[in-house]
């Protein structure tokens, strides 16, 4: 069930991203009307840094390619125009070469009984620009300006074996470059991309990239998540874009976070341990604090320290539900650990002092010190906020047994509405319960009794159990009276 919910969430998320990307591509196509402006350059840079990588991550290669080409056009028009002109000038030569390369392949594949389609396409302008930058050369010296794609009509159960058989046939004709083999059949990409890529030495000693895939694989490669939806029979309108922010890990993984998310949110999205020890991060080669809010397209590296731990202030820094829940869980664990440490300190120190005490004594001591819970006192001891000598004095402080005369107070029955109980101790907002054994009513003389399991219980002075309580537990009796509520 959990796996199903995760898949459903991922599917909805992908629909949102697809909507965002198609809207951005439409905006890019209309940017020519803007003229050369900072607004156009800003949109192009944002597309280059965020939307194109996002499309690549989802396997939307057609969208990615067009986005990259248009972004280059608006950011470096002269280079874009130069590469486009060079490709166009050699179009006839390229088409003739592709035909000479494909001819022996077609003959071989037909002889083996394959049903197929072969396409020859030039590399994208942005791809060629990237190669020129990486190889420090002109467009005329880029050896693989185009790629050949072989698309097989194969049944699902024979897809992989057919692709590898075609690879064998191709390498019988043209020598392959072993370093350029890419097997995405055995292990598809995370976005579902499946294909077999090889680079072979074609006619005229020119390297040619060959992609081998089936019809199903090609549709997914071209349409990405949209093709996945069609194969799964998903119908309906695309989910509208949300106010989320999309950022990247240092390895290029995409993370979707709520609007207003911080570096600390991002750290918790990676792993709860990364979040718990996060001390800051790096964005655009600049160190930032855990409070830094993230922007679309940010690539974030998290800095951690083993000495860093969550604190209550972190709940004011994060906005994501996951981060808030993890921080609350960590704070609870810290409280439990501190309480255990505090209890151990008290037990060890009291043992050294040869002091005997009971759980009731500890409860009474905590109440006298103003704590609502014994665990709160333990935490204060662990944090060094309580002096152990003071605790010893409180423990040894003599207790007076209350008497009816000292603590009896009557009130007019006409003023009973709105009465509360005032316990005679230096504790405010004490919670209490009326004992069922004597059912005290406003105006009755009362006393408070500190029980071990049920907190403070209110009894009538003439309660049937009062004598037994005074005899056995006088140190747990506390004066109490009725008082008007403010």
C-alpha positions as a Markdown table, in Angstrom:
| # | Residue | x | y | z |
|---|---|---|---|---|
| 1 | Unk | 0.0 | 0.0 | 0.0 |
| 2 | Unk | 2.8 | 2.4 | 0.9 |
| 3 | Unk | 4.5 | 1.7 | -2.4 |
| 4 | Unk | 1.3 | 2.4 | -4.3 |
| 5 | Unk | 0.9 | 5.7 | -2.5 |
| 6 | Unk | 4.5 | 6.7 | -3.3 |
| 7 | Unk | 3.9 | 5.8 | -7.0 |
| 8 | Unk | 0.7 | 7.8 | -7.0 |
| 9 | Unk | 2.4 | 10.8 | -5.5 |
| 10 | Unk | 5.3 | 10.6 | -8.0 |
| 11 | Unk | 2.8 | 10.4 | -10.9 |
| 12 | Unk | 0.9 | 13.5 | -9.7 |
| 13 | Unk | 4.3 | 15.3 | -9.2 |
| 14 | Unk | 5.3 | 14.4 | -12.7 |
| 15 | Unk | 2.1 | 15.8 | -14.1 |
| 16 | Unk | 2.7 | 19.1 | -12.3 |
| 17 | Unk | 6.3 | 19.2 | -13.7 |
| 18 | Unk | 5.0 | 18.4 | -17.2 |
| 19 | Unk | 2.6 | 21.3 | -17.0 |
| 20 | Unk | 5.3 | 23.7 | -15.8 |
| 21 | Unk | 7.6 | 22.6 | -18.6 |
| 22 | Unk | 5.1 | 22.9 | -21.4 |
| 23 | Unk | 4.1 | 26.3 | -20.2 |
| 24 | Unk | 7.7 | 27.4 | -20.2 |
| 25 | Unk | 8.4 | 26.0 | -23.7 |
| 26 | Unk | 5.4 | 28.0 | -25.0 |
| 27 | Unk | 6.7 | 31.1 | -23.3 |
| 28 | Unk | 10.2 | 30.6 | -25.0 |
| 29 | Unk | 8.6 | 30.2 | -28.4 |
| 30 | Unk | 7.0 | 33.6 | -28.0 |
| 31 | Unk | 10.1 | 35.4 | -26.8 |
| 32 | Unk | 11.2 | 36.7 | -30.2 |
| 33 | Unk | 8.5 | 39.3 | -29.9 |
| 34 | Unk | 10.2 | 40.7 | -26.7 |
| 35 | Unk | 13.3 | 41.8 | -28.6 |
| 36 | Unk | 16.7 | 41.8 | -27.0 |
| 37 | Unk | 15.9 | 42.6 | -23.4 |
| 38 | Unk | 17.1 | 41.7 | -19.9 |
| 39 | Unk | 13.7 | 40.0 | -19.3 |
| 40 | Unk | 14.3 | 37.7 | -22.3 |
| 41 | Unk | 17.8 | 36.9 | -21.1 |
| 42 | Unk | 16.5 | 36.2 | -17.6 |
| 43 | Unk | 13.9 | 33.8 | -18.8 |
| 44 | Unk | 16.5 | 32.1 | -21.0 |
| 45 | Unk | 19.0 | 31.7 | -18.1 |
| 46 | Unk | 16.3 | 30.3 | -15.8 |
| 47 | Unk | 15.3 | 27.9 | -18.5 |
| 48 | Unk | 18.9 | 26.8 | -19.1 |
| 49 | Unk | 19.5 | 26.3 | -15.3 |
| 50 | Unk | 16.2 | 24.8 | -14.2 |
| 51 | Unk | 13.7 | 23.8 | -16.8 |
| 52 | Unk | 15.9 | 22.1 | -19.3 |
| 53 | Unk | 17.6 | 19.9 | -16.6 |
| 54 | Unk | 14.2 | 19.2 | -15.2 |
| 55 | Unk | 13.0 | 18.0 | -18.7 |
| 56 | Unk | 16.1 | 15.9 | -19.0 |
| 57 | Unk | 15.5 | 14.4 | -15.6 |
| 58 | Unk | 11.9 | 13.4 | -16.6 |
| 59 | Unk | 13.1 | 12.0 | -20.0 |
| 60 | Unk | 11.3 | 14.7 | -22.0 |
| 61 | Unk | 14.1 | 15.0 | -24.6 |
| 62 | Unk | 12.2 | 16.8 | -27.3 |
| 63 | Unk | 11.2 | 19.5 | -24.8 |
| 64 | Unk | 14.7 | 19.6 | -23.4 |
| 65 | Unk | 16.4 | 19.9 | -26.8 |
| 66 | Unk | 14.1 | 22.7 | -28.0 |
| 67 | Unk | 14.5 | 24.6 | -24.6 |
| 68 | Unk | 18.3 | 24.4 | -24.8 |
| 69 | Unk | 18.4 | 25.6 | -28.4 |
| 70 | Unk | 16.1 | 28.5 | -27.7 |
| 71 | Unk | 18.0 | 29.5 | -24.5 |
| 72 | Unk | 21.2 | 29.5 | -26.5 |
| 73 | Unk | 19.6 | 31.6 | -29.2 |
| 74 | Unk | 18.5 | 34.3 | -26.7 |
| 75 | Unk | 21.7 | 34.3 | -24.7 |
| 76 | Unk | 24.3 | 34.0 | -27.5 |
| 77 | Unk | 22.6 | 34.7 | -30.8 |
| 78 | Unk | 25.8 | 35.0 | -32.9 |
| 79 | Unk | 27.0 | 31.5 | -31.8 |
| 80 | Unk | 23.6 | 30.0 | -32.4 |
| 81 | Unk | 23.4 | 31.5 | -35.8 |
| 82 | Unk | 26.9 | 30.4 | -36.7 |
| 83 | Unk | 26.2 | 26.7 | -35.8 |
| 84 | Unk | 22.8 | 26.7 | -37.5 |
| 85 | Unk | 24.4 | 28.1 | -40.7 |
| 86 | Unk | 27.2 | 25.5 | -40.6 |
| 87 | Unk | 24.7 | 22.7 | -40.2 |
| 88 | Unk | 22.5 | 24.1 | -43.0 |
| 89 | Unk | 25.5 | 24.5 | -45.4 |
| 90 | Unk | 26.4 | 20.9 | -45.0 |
| 91 | Unk | 22.9 | 19.5 | -45.1 |
| 92 | Unk | 23.2 | 18.0 | -48.5 |
| 93 | Unk | 26.5 | 16.4 | -47.8 |
| 94 | Unk | 25.2 | 15.1 | -44.4 |
| 95 | Unk | 22.1 | 13.5 | -46.0 |
| 96 | Unk | 24.3 | 11.8 | -48.7 |
| 97 | Unk | 26.6 | 10.4 | -46.0 |
| 98 | Unk | 23.7 | 9.1 | -43.9 |
| 99 | Unk | 22.2 | 7.4 | -47.0 |
| 100 | Unk | 25.6 | 5.6 | -47.6 |
| 101 | Unk | 25.8 | 4.6 | -44.0 |
| 102 | Unk | 22.2 | 3.3 | -43.8 |
| 103 | Unk | 22.2 | 1.3 | -47.1 |
| 104 | Unk | 24.3 | -1.8 | -45.9 |
| 105 | Unk | 22.4 | -1.7 | -42.5 |
| 106 | Unk | 19.0 | -1.9 | -44.2 |
| 107 | Unk | 20.1 | -4.8 | -46.4 |
| 108 | Unk | 21.5 | -6.8 | -43.4 |
| 109 | Unk | 18.5 | -6.2 | -41.2 |
| 110 | Unk | 16.0 | -7.1 | -43.9 |
| 111 | Unk | 17.9 | -10.3 | -44.6 |
| 112 | Unk | 17.6 | -11.2 | -40.9 |
| 113 | Unk | 13.8 | -10.6 | -41.0 |
| 114 | Unk | 13.6 | -7.5 | -38.8 |
| 115 | Unk | 10.8 | -5.0 | -39.1 |
| 116 | Unk | 12.3 | -1.6 | -38.5 |
| 117 | Unk | 12.7 | 2.1 | -39.2 |
| 118 | Unk | 16.0 | 3.9 | -39.5 |
| 119 | Unk | 16.3 | 7.7 | -38.9 |
| 120 | Unk | 19.2 | 10.0 | -39.4 |
| 121 | Unk | 19.2 | 13.2 | -37.4 |
| 122 | Unk | 21.6 | 16.1 | -36.8 |
| 123 | Unk | 22.7 | 16.8 | -33.2 |
| 124 | Unk | 21.0 | 19.8 | -31.6 |
| 125 | Unk | 22.6 | 23.2 | -31.9 |
| 126 | Unk | 23.1 | 23.3 | -28.1 |
| 127 | Unk | 24.7 | 19.8 | -28.1 |
| 128 | Unk | 27.2 | 20.9 | -30.8 |
| 129 | Unk | 27.9 | 24.1 | -28.9 |
| 130 | Unk | 28.6 | 22.0 | -25.8 |
| 131 | Unk | 31.0 | 19.7 | -27.8 |
| 132 | Unk | 32.8 | 22.8 | -29.2 |
| 133 | Unk | 33.3 | 24.1 | -25.7 |
| 134 | Unk | 34.5 | 20.7 | -24.3 |
| 135 | Unk | 36.8 | 19.9 | -27.2 |
| 136 | Unk | 38.0 | 23.5 | -27.8 |
| 137 | Unk | 37.4 | 23.3 | -31.5 |
| 138 | Unk | 35.3 | 24.7 | -34.3 |
| 139 | Unk | 32.1 | 23.1 | -35.6 |
| 140 | Unk | 33.9 | 21.7 | -38.7 |
| 141 | Unk | 36.1 | 19.5 | -36.4 |
| 142 | Unk | 33.2 | 17.9 | -34.5 |
| 143 | Unk | 33.2 | 14.4 | -35.8 |
| 144 | Unk | 29.7 | 13.2 | -34.7 |
| 145 | Unk | 27.4 | 15.9 | -35.9 |
| 146 | Unk | 24.6 | 13.5 | -36.4 |
| 147 | Unk | 23.2 | 10.2 | -35.0 |
| 148 | Unk | 21.5 | 7.2 | -36.6 |
| 149 | Unk | 18.5 | 5.7 | -34.8 |
| 150 | Unk | 17.3 | 2.2 | -35.5 |
| 151 | Unk | 13.7 | 1.5 | -34.2 |
| 152 | Unk | 12.6 | -2.1 | -34.1 |
| 153 | Unk | 9.0 | -3.4 | -34.2 |
| 154 | Unk | 9.6 | -6.2 | -31.6 |
| 155 | Unk | 7.3 | -7.9 | -29.1 |
| 156 | Unk | 7.9 | -7.0 | -25.5 |
| 157 | Unk | 9.4 | -10.4 | -24.6 |
| 158 | Unk | 12.0 | -10.1 | -27.4 |
| 159 | Unk | 12.9 | -6.4 | -27.1 |
| 160 | Unk | 16.3 | -6.8 | -25.4 |
| 161 | Unk | 17.5 | -9.8 | -27.3 |
| 162 | Unk | 16.5 | -8.1 | -30.7 |
| 163 | Unk | 18.4 | -4.9 | -29.8 |
| 164 | Unk | 21.6 | -6.9 | -28.9 |
| 165 | Unk | 21.3 | -8.9 | -32.1 |
| 166 | Unk | 21.0 | -5.7 | -34.2 |
| 167 | Unk | 24.1 | -4.4 | -32.3 |
| 168 | Unk | 26.0 | -7.5 | -33.3 |
| 169 | Unk | 24.9 | -7.1 | -37.0 |
| 170 | Unk | 26.0 | -3.4 | -37.0 |
| 171 | Unk | 29.4 | -4.1 | -35.5 |
| 172 | Unk | 30.0 | -6.8 | -38.1 |
| 173 | Unk | 29.8 | -4.1 | -40.7 |
| 174 | Unk | 31.4 | -1.1 | -38.9 |
| 175 | Unk | 34.1 | -1.4 | -36.2 |
| 176 | Unk | 32.8 | -0.1 | -32.8 |
| 177 | Unk | 34.5 | 2.1 | -30.3 |
| 178 | Unk | 34.2 | 0.0 | -27.1 |
| 179 | Unk | 34.6 | 3.1 | -24.9 |
| 180 | Unk | 31.5 | 4.6 | -26.3 |
| 181 | Unk | 29.0 | 1.7 | -25.6 |
| 182 | Unk | 26.1 | 2.8 | -23.4 |
| 183 | Unk | 23.8 | 0.0 | -22.2 |
| 184 | Unk | 20.5 | 1.4 | -20.9 |
| 185 | Unk | 18.7 | -1.8 | -21.7 |
| 186 | Unk | 20.0 | -3.9 | -18.7 |
| 187 | Unk | 19.7 | -0.9 | -16.3 |
| 188 | Unk | 17.3 | 1.8 | -17.7 |
| 189 | Unk | 17.8 | 5.4 | -16.5 |
| 190 | Unk | 15.7 | 6.6 | -13.5 |
| 191 | Unk | 13.3 | 8.4 | -15.8 |
| 192 | Unk | 12.5 | 5.2 | -17.7 |
| 193 | Unk | 14.8 | 5.8 | -20.7 |
| 194 | Unk | 15.8 | 2.5 | -22.4 |
| 195 | Unk | 18.2 | 2.3 | -25.4 |
| 196 | Unk | 21.5 | 0.8 | -26.6 |
| 197 | Unk | 24.0 | 3.4 | -27.8 |
| 198 | Unk | 27.2 | 2.7 | -29.7 |
| 199 | Unk | 29.7 | 4.7 | -31.8 |
| 200 | Unk | 31.1 | 3.0 | -34.9 |
| 201 | Unk | 33.6 | 3.9 | -37.6 |
| 202 | Unk | 31.7 | 4.5 | -40.8 |
| 203 | Unk | 32.6 | 5.2 | -44.4 |
| 204 | Unk | 35.4 | 7.8 | -44.9 |
| 205 | Unk | 36.7 | 7.0 | -41.4 |
| 206 | Unk | 34.1 | 9.1 | -39.7 |
| 207 | Unk | 32.6 | 8.2 | -36.3 |
| 208 | Unk | 28.8 | 7.8 | -36.2 |
| 209 | Unk | 26.6 | 7.3 | -33.1 |
| 210 | Unk | 24.0 | 4.6 | -33.5 |
| 211 | Unk | 21.0 | 4.3 | -31.1 |
| 212 | Unk | 19.1 | 1.0 | -31.0 |
| 213 | Unk | 15.7 | 0.7 | -29.4 |
| 214 | Unk | 12.2 | -0.6 | -29.9 |
| 215 | Unk | 9.0 | 1.4 | -30.9 |
| 216 | Unk | 7.9 | 1.4 | -27.2 |
| 217 | Unk | 11.3 | 2.6 | -26.0 |
| 218 | Unk | 11.4 | 5.3 | -28.6 |
| 219 | Unk | 8.0 | 6.7 | -27.6 |
| 220 | Unk | 9.1 | 6.9 | -24.0 |
| 221 | Unk | 12.4 | 8.4 | -25.0 |
| 222 | Unk | 10.7 | 11.1 | -27.1 |
| 223 | Unk | 7.8 | 11.9 | -24.8 |
| 224 | Unk | 9.1 | 10.9 | -21.4 |
| 225 | Unk | 6.6 | 10.7 | -18.6 |
| 226 | Unk | 3.8 | 11.6 | -21.0 |
| 227 | Unk | 4.4 | 8.3 | -22.8 |
| 228 | Unk | 4.4 | 6.4 | -19.4 |
| 229 | Unk | 1.0 | 7.8 | -18.7 |
| 230 | Unk | -0.4 | 6.7 | -22.1 |
| 231 | Unk | 1.0 | 3.2 | -21.6 |
| 232 | Unk | -0.6 | 3.0 | -18.2 |
| 233 | Unk | -3.9 | 4.4 | -19.5 |
| 234 | Unk | -3.9 | 7.5 | -17.4 |
| 235 | Unk | -6.4 | 10.1 | -18.6 |
| 236 | Unk | -7.6 | 13.5 | -17.5 |
| 237 | Unk | -6.3 | 17.0 | -17.5 |
| 238 | Unk | -2.9 | 18.0 | -16.3 |
| 239 | Unk | -2.6 | 19.2 | -12.7 |
| 240 | Unk | -2.1 | 22.9 | -12.5 |
| 241 | Unk | 1.2 | 24.2 | -11.5 |
| 242 | Unk | 1.8 | 24.7 | -7.7 |
| 243 | Unk | 3.7 | 27.2 | -5.7 |
| 244 | Unk | 6.5 | 24.7 | -5.0 |
| 245 | Unk | 10.2 | 25.4 | -5.5 |
| 246 | Unk | 12.4 | 23.0 | -7.5 |
| 247 | Unk | 16.1 | 22.6 | -6.5 |
| 248 | Unk | 18.9 | 20.2 | -7.3 |
| 249 | Unk | 21.3 | 18.1 | -5.3 |
| 250 | Unk | 25.1 | 18.3 | -6.2 |
| 251 | Unk | 24.6 | 15.2 | -8.3 |
| 252 | Unk | 21.7 | 16.7 | -10.3 |
| 253 | Unk | 18.8 | 15.0 | -8.5 |
| 254 | Unk | 15.7 | 17.1 | -8.5 |
| 255 | Unk | 13.9 | 17.9 | -5.2 |
| 256 | Unk | 10.5 | 19.5 | -4.9 |
| 257 | Unk | 9.8 | 21.5 | -1.8 |
| 258 | Unk | 7.1 | 23.8 | -0.5 |
| 259 | Unk | 7.4 | 27.5 | -1.3 |
| 260 | Unk | 9.5 | 29.2 | 1.3 |
| 261 | Unk | 11.5 | 26.1 | 2.0 |
| 262 | Unk | 15.0 | 26.7 | 3.5 |
| 263 | Unk | 18.3 | 25.0 | 3.4 |
| 264 | Unk | 17.3 | 23.0 | 6.5 |
| 265 | Unk | 14.1 | 21.8 | 4.7 |
| 266 | Unk | 16.3 | 20.6 | 1.8 |
| 267 | Unk | 18.7 | 18.8 | 4.2 |
| 268 | Unk | 15.8 | 16.9 | 5.7 |
| 269 | Unk | 14.5 | 16.0 | 2.2 |
| 270 | Unk | 17.8 | 14.2 | 1.7 |
| 271 | Unk | 17.8 | 12.2 | 4.9 |
| 272 | Unk | 16.7 | 12.8 | 8.5 |
| 273 | Unk | 20.3 | 12.4 | 9.7 |
| 274 | Unk | 21.6 | 15.0 | 7.2 |
| 275 | Unk | 18.9 | 17.3 | 8.5 |
| 276 | Unk | 19.7 | 16.7 | 12.2 |
| 277 | Unk | 23.3 | 17.6 | 11.8 |
| 278 | Unk | 23.0 | 20.4 | 9.2 |
| 279 | Unk | 24.9 | 23.6 | 10.0 |
| 280 | Unk | 24.5 | 25.3 | 6.6 |
| 281 | Unk | 25.0 | 24.8 | 2.9 |
| 282 | Unk | 26.5 | 26.1 | -0.3 |
| 283 | Unk | 24.6 | 27.7 | -3.2 |
| 284 | Unk | 26.3 | 29.1 | -6.2 |
| 285 | Unk | 29.7 | 28.7 | -4.4 |
| 286 | Unk | 28.6 | 30.8 | -1.5 |
| 287 | Unk | 28.1 | 29.6 | 2.1 |
| 288 | Unk | 24.6 | 30.1 | 3.4 |
| 289 | Unk | 22.9 | 29.5 | 6.7 |
| 290 | Unk | 20.2 | 26.9 | 7.5 |
| 291 | Unk | 17.7 | 29.7 | 7.3 |
| 292 | Unk | 18.5 | 30.6 | 3.7 |
| 293 | Unk | 15.3 | 30.4 | 1.6 |
| 294 | Unk | 15.7 | 28.4 | -1.7 |
| 295 | Unk | 15.0 | 29.7 | -5.2 |
| 296 | Unk | 14.0 | 27.7 | -8.3 |
| 297 | Unk | 17.0 | 26.2 | -9.9 |
| 298 | Unk | 19.3 | 26.4 | -6.9 |
| 299 | Unk | 21.9 | 23.6 | -6.6 |
| 300 | Unk | 22.4 | 23.0 | -2.9 |
| 301 | Unk | 25.2 | 21.2 | -1.1 |
| 302 | Unk | 24.6 | 20.6 | 2.6 |
| 303 | Unk | 27.3 | 21.1 | 5.3 |
| 304 | Unk | 27.0 | 18.9 | 8.4 |
| 305 | Unk | 28.7 | 18.6 | 11.8 |
| 306 | Unk | 28.5 | 15.7 | 14.3 |
| 307 | Unk | 28.2 | 18.3 | 17.1 |
| 308 | Unk | 25.0 | 19.9 | 15.6 |
| 309 | Unk | 21.6 | 18.8 | 17.0 |
| 310 | Unk | 18.0 | 19.9 | 16.5 |
| 311 | Unk | 16.6 | 22.5 | 18.8 |
| 312 | Unk | 13.1 | 24.0 | 19.3 |
| 313 | Unk | 13.9 | 27.1 | 17.2 |
| 314 | Unk | 14.3 | 24.9 | 14.1 |
| 315 | Unk | 10.5 | 24.5 | 14.0 |
| 316 | Unk | 10.3 | 28.2 | 13.1 |
| 317 | Unk | 12.9 | 27.7 | 10.3 |
| 318 | Unk | 11.3 | 24.8 | 8.3 |
| 319 | Unk | 8.1 | 24.8 | 6.4 |
| 320 | Unk | 7.9 | 21.2 | 5.1 |
| 321 | Unk | 5.8 | 18.7 | 7.0 |
| 322 | Unk | 8.5 | 16.1 | 6.8 |
| 323 | Unk | 11.1 | 18.4 | 8.4 |
| 324 | Unk | 8.7 | 19.5 | 11.2 |
| 325 | Unk | 7.8 | 15.9 | 12.1 |
| 326 | Unk | 11.4 | 14.8 | 12.1 |
| 327 | Unk | 12.5 | 17.8 | 14.3 |
| 328 | Unk | 9.6 | 17.1 | 16.8 |
| 329 | Unk | 10.6 | 13.5 | 16.9 |
| 330 | Unk | 14.3 | 14.4 | 17.5 |
| 331 | Unk | 13.3 | 16.8 | 20.3 |
| 332 | Unk | 11.3 | 14.2 | 22.0 |
| 333 | Unk | 14.2 | 11.8 | 21.9 |
| 334 | Unk | 16.5 | 14.4 | 23.3 |
| 335 | Unk | 14.1 | 15.1 | 26.1 |
| 336 | Unk | 13.9 | 11.4 | 27.0 |
| 337 | Unk | 17.7 | 11.1 | 26.9 |
| 338 | Unk | 18.1 | 14.2 | 29.1 |
| 339 | Unk | 15.5 | 12.9 | 31.6 |
| 340 | Unk | 17.3 | 9.6 | 31.9 |
| 341 | Unk | 20.6 | 11.4 | 32.4 |
| 342 | Unk | 19.0 | 13.6 | 35.1 |
| 343 | Unk | 17.5 | 10.6 | 36.9 |
| 344 | Unk | 20.8 | 8.9 | 36.9 |
| 345 | Unk | 22.6 | 11.9 | 38.3 |
| 346 | Unk | 20.1 | 12.2 | 41.2 |
| 347 | Unk | 20.3 | 8.5 | 42.0 |
| 348 | Unk | 24.1 | 8.5 | 42.0 |
| 349 | Unk | 24.4 | 11.7 | 44.1 |
| 350 | Unk | 21.7 | 10.7 | 46.6 |
| 351 | Unk | 23.4 | 7.3 | 46.9 |
| 352 | Unk | 26.7 | 9.0 | 47.7 |
| 353 | Unk | 24.9 | 11.0 | 50.4 |
| 354 | Unk | 23.4 | 7.8 | 51.7 |
| 355 | Unk | 19.9 | 9.3 | 51.4 |
| 356 | Unk | 16.9 | 6.9 | 51.2 |
| 357 | Unk | 13.9 | 8.0 | 49.1 |
| 358 | Unk | 10.9 | 6.7 | 47.3 |
| 359 | Unk | 9.2 | 7.6 | 44.0 |
| 360 | Unk | 6.7 | 9.5 | 46.1 |
| 361 | Unk | 9.5 | 11.6 | 47.6 |
| 362 | Unk | 10.8 | 12.4 | 44.1 |
| 363 | Unk | 7.3 | 13.4 | 43.0 |
| 364 | Unk | 6.8 | 15.6 | 46.1 |
| 365 | Unk | 10.2 | 17.2 | 45.5 |
| 366 | Unk | 9.4 | 18.0 | 41.9 |
| 367 | Unk | 6.1 | 19.6 | 42.9 |
| 368 | Unk | 7.7 | 21.7 | 45.6 |
| 369 | Unk | 10.3 | 22.9 | 43.0 |
| 370 | Unk | 7.5 | 24.0 | 40.7 |
| 371 | Unk | 7.6 | 21.3 | 38.1 |
| 372 | Unk | 4.4 | 19.8 | 36.6 |
| 373 | Unk | 6.2 | 16.6 | 35.7 |
| 374 | Unk | 9.1 | 14.7 | 37.3 |
| 375 | Unk | 10.7 | 14.3 | 33.9 |
| 376 | Unk | 10.9 | 18.2 | 33.7 |
| 377 | Unk | 12.9 | 18.2 | 36.9 |
| 378 | Unk | 15.2 | 15.4 | 35.5 |
| 379 | Unk | 15.9 | 17.5 | 32.4 |
| 380 | Unk | 16.8 | 20.5 | 34.4 |
| 381 | Unk | 19.2 | 18.5 | 36.4 |
| 382 | Unk | 20.8 | 17.1 | 33.2 |
| 383 | Unk | 21.1 | 20.6 | 31.8 |
| 384 | Unk | 22.7 | 21.9 | 35.0 |
| 385 | Unk | 19.8 | 24.2 | 35.9 |
| 386 | Unk | 19.1 | 22.6 | 39.3 |
| 387 | Unk | 21.6 | 22.7 | 42.1 |
| 388 | Unk | 21.9 | 19.2 | 43.7 |
| 389 | Unk | 22.4 | 20.7 | 47.2 |
| 390 | Unk | 19.1 | 22.5 | 46.8 |
| 391 | Unk | 17.4 | 19.3 | 45.8 |
| 392 | Unk | 18.9 | 17.6 | 48.9 |
| 393 | Unk | 17.5 | 20.3 | 51.2 |
| 394 | Unk | 14.0 | 20.0 | 49.6 |
| 395 | Unk | 14.1 | 16.3 | 50.1 |
| 396 | Unk | 15.0 | 16.6 | 53.7 |
| 397 | Unk | 12.6 | 19.4 | 54.4 |
| 398 | Unk | 10.2 | 18.4 | 57.3 |
| 399 | Unk | 6.6 | 18.1 | 56.4 |
| 400 | Unk | 3.8 | 19.3 | 58.7 |
| 401 | Unk | 0.6 | 17.2 | 58.9 |
| 402 | Unk | -2.4 | 19.5 | 58.1 |
| 403 | Unk | -5.2 | 19.6 | 60.7 |
| 404 | Unk | -8.9 | 20.4 | 60.2 |
| 405 | Unk | -8.7 | 23.6 | 62.1 |
| 406 | Unk | -5.7 | 24.9 | 60.2 |
| 407 | Unk | -7.0 | 24.3 | 56.8 |
| 408 | Unk | -10.8 | 24.4 | 57.0 |
| 409 | Unk | -12.5 | 27.1 | 55.1 |
| 410 | Unk | -16.2 | 27.5 | 54.5 |
| 411 | Unk | -17.8 | 29.7 | 51.9 |
| 412 | Unk | -21.3 | 30.9 | 51.3 |
| 413 | Unk | -23.2 | 28.3 | 49.3 |
| 414 | Unk | -24.7 | 31.1 | 47.2 |
| 415 | Unk | -21.2 | 31.9 | 46.0 |
| 416 | Unk | -20.3 | 28.4 | 44.9 |
| 417 | Unk | -20.5 | 29.1 | 41.2 |
| 418 | Unk | -17.0 | 29.6 | 39.6 |
| 419 | Unk | -15.0 | 28.2 | 42.5 |
| 420 | Unk | -11.6 | 26.7 | 42.0 |
| 421 | Unk | -9.2 | 24.9 | 44.3 |
| 422 | Unk | -6.1 | 26.6 | 45.6 |
| 423 | Unk | -3.3 | 24.2 | 46.7 |
| 424 | Unk | -1.0 | 25.7 | 49.3 |
| 425 | Unk | 2.3 | 25.3 | 47.5 |
| 426 | Unk | 4.5 | 27.4 | 45.2 |
| 427 | Unk | 3.1 | 25.9 | 42.1 |
| 428 | Unk | 0.8 | 27.6 | 39.7 |
| 429 | Unk | -1.8 | 26.0 | 37.4 |
| 430 | Unk | -1.7 | 22.7 | 39.2 |
| 431 | Unk | -3.9 | 20.0 | 37.7 |
| 432 | Unk | -6.0 | 18.0 | 40.2 |
| 433 | Unk | -8.9 | 15.6 | 40.4 |
| 434 | Unk | -11.7 | 15.3 | 43.0 |
| 435 | Unk | -11.5 | 12.0 | 44.8 |
| 436 | Unk | -14.5 | 9.7 | 44.3 |
| 437 | Unk | -14.2 | 8.1 | 47.7 |
| 438 | Unk | -15.6 | 11.2 | 49.4 |
| 439 | Unk | -16.8 | 13.4 | 46.5 |
| 440 | Unk | -15.8 | 16.8 | 47.9 |
| 441 | Unk | -18.2 | 19.7 | 47.2 |
| 442 | Unk | -17.4 | 23.4 | 47.1 |
| 443 | Unk | -17.4 | 24.7 | 50.6 |
| 444 | Unk | -16.3 | 21.3 | 52.2 |
| 445 | Unk | -13.0 | 21.4 | 54.3 |
| 446 | Unk | -10.5 | 19.7 | 52.0 |
| 447 | Unk | -6.8 | 18.7 | 51.6 |
| 448 | Unk | -4.7 | 17.6 | 48.7 |
| 449 | Unk | -2.9 | 14.3 | 48.4 |
| 450 | Unk | 0.0 | 13.6 | 46.0 |
| 451 | Unk | -0.7 | 10.2 | 44.6 |
| 452 | Unk | 1.9 | 8.2 | 42.7 |
| 453 | Unk | -0.2 | 7.4 | 39.6 |
| 454 | Unk | -3.0 | 9.8 | 39.5 |
| 455 | Unk | -1.4 | 13.1 | 40.4 |
| 456 | Unk | -3.0 | 15.4 | 43.0 |
| 457 | Unk | -6.3 | 14.1 | 44.5 |
| 458 | Unk | -8.6 | 16.4 | 46.5 |
| 459 | Unk | -10.2 | 14.8 | 49.6 |
| 460 | Unk | -12.6 | 16.0 | 52.3 |
| 461 | Unk | -11.0 | 16.4 | 55.7 |
| 462 | Unk | -13.5 | 13.9 | 57.0 |
| 463 | Unk | -12.9 | 11.4 | 54.2 |
| 464 | Unk | -13.2 | 7.8 | 55.3 |
| 465 | Unk | -9.6 | 7.4 | 54.0 |
| 466 | Unk | -8.2 | 10.6 | 55.6 |
| 467 | Unk | -7.1 | 8.8 | 58.8 |
| 468 | Unk | -5.2 | 6.2 | 56.9 |
| 469 | Unk | -3.6 | 8.8 | 54.7 |
| 470 | Unk | -2.5 | 10.9 | 57.7 |
| 471 | Unk | -1.0 | 7.8 | 59.4 |
| 472 | Unk | 0.8 | 6.3 | 56.4 |
| 473 | Unk | 1.6 | 9.2 | 54.1 |
| 474 | Unk | 1.6 | 12.5 | 56.0 |
| 475 | Unk | 4.5 | 13.8 | 53.9 |
| 476 | Unk | 2.2 | 13.6 | 50.8 |
| 477 | Unk | -0.6 | 15.7 | 52.3 |
| 478 | Unk | -0.8 | 19.3 | 51.1 |
| 479 | Unk | -3.1 | 22.1 | 52.5 |
| 480 | Unk | -5.8 | 23.1 | 50.0 |
| 481 | Unk | -8.9 | 25.4 | 50.0 |
| 482 | Unk | -11.7 | 26.6 | 47.8 |
| 483 | Unk | -11.1 | 29.9 | 46.1 |
| 484 | Unk | -13.1 | 32.1 | 43.7 |
| 485 | Unk | -11.9 | 32.1 | 40.1 |
| 486 | Unk | -10.5 | 35.3 | 38.9 |
